[in-house]
């Protein structure tokens, strides 16, 4: 009969044994996710985040929004009734890391884009009790300060490109200009719309002269869940 | 395994290991634990067969049941659609006015409208529709874009300044920022509007003429408001975006704030929009 003795009396053999058995478990679980063809649904509309949205996403992560808000509508009737179509894998394919989260102290945000006005988001962020009297969300009034990441955003996009987000050289070269144009509107914003379809343009926080963290945050939130035209997605494409 | 030493006190085998005179017992696992262990392995085999489980490079075993949570949801929604079908057909086919006259449909609309309101509208307009600074109160008689069922339905469906092509849209001139009025004139007209709002509009005040020249076109004679232009009535103390003191009125004249309401028809569907219109109409200010 098989004896453990060789593992129990020889550290090196034990280490090799552990590595082999863990690797089998890991590879069997992970490799098929990359190779099975329908892991990521082939839907249209997903694009990498615009520089301003990306900056907003950075703030979302920095502030730990994922601790209380999920971005994952599960395929259950009650969730679909409340939040809209269930989230597709395709919709978080450019998230590194994804923001599905695991706990909902606040509501799911996967399709919050367009649900409220920019003005509401700003008021709500400054003090949630201003608009929702029973809210237990902390205040994020400090987001009214200027956005500091403008100079590093191109670097962030390059990094994301390394891990597979298909930013073009043109997008990276125009990162700072696009970031400013999306938050200020005007003619320059047309290029942003061309490079990032469906991006919400405009002064989000009511301070036209300044690009604040709030601008980035609201631009990000208003985009969430809006990129894929979910009504045009055929059920047989995503049902599995 | 021939010479296993037995522990004298417990009668169990020992492992033969010894550290500083302490020997290790080789007590077997409890029987109940071992049975559960094997049973769970058997269970997993059943699971492997029945449910999606083993991943391959291009696909995975679908399992005997061919289970998919998304298919499951589609079935759930089909059942729901069937349950609601009779009602929703009425909501699709009938105008809001007809629905509101039918007691059964009205009850259904009120319940559905309330649920949808609390999820989608209450964050801005408050639970119960009381509104707050920047977001209109829906319980009073003051309507910027109209308070009839059809008006409310239209506003909910397409929104206000939402970017939708059928959205309600109007923007007030930035009288100060664009230099249409001088600071002194803005101060005078703010005084006049403050008077109007408290019911003491002074026709001889210096602001009265400025008001007539610049504001009446949209806000109407005497500031009664005009729904076609989305210009709110100024002859009462109800303000949406500002507190209504003189400073805030002057600021609003100089650099007006405009509310934005999203369009809901695409997100919620026409049936829910009708339910919402009926619910909002019932909150206190609905007009015939």
Interface residues (C-beta under 8 A of the other chain):
Chain A: X28 X29 X31 X32 X33 X35 X36 X37 X74 X75 X76 X77 X80 X82 X84 X86 X114 X115 X116 X117 X118 X119 X120 X123 X124 X130 X131 X132 X133 X206 X231 X235 X238 X239 X240
Chain B: X55 X56 X57 X58 X59 X60 X68 X69 X70 X71 X72 X73 X74 X76 X77 X80 X119 X120 X122 X123 X124 X126 X132 X133 X134 X135 X257 X259 X260 X261 X262 X266 X267
